[in-house]
């Protein structure tokens, strides 16, 4: 994947991350419910954080292709 494609995807993920952790969605997740013993908001925050870390990792983990070397 070219560097410009990686940059475009990283910017898209950054914008999605900002929207995910901003007021409207956080207020929806801020409910007096619990998942197990954990508050719903805490689960929402850590699951979203993990999701965005994994998305960024998949973008930057792709190894550059080496051109075929013919001798």
KAHUTA-V454402 format. One record per pair of residues at least 24 apart in sequence whose C-alpha atoms are under 7 Angstrom apart, sorted by the first residue. I is the first residue (numbers start at 1). GAP is how many residues later the second one is. Records with the same first field share a line. If there is no record, write none. Layout:
I->GAP  GAP
This chain:
1->63
6->53
10->46
17->35
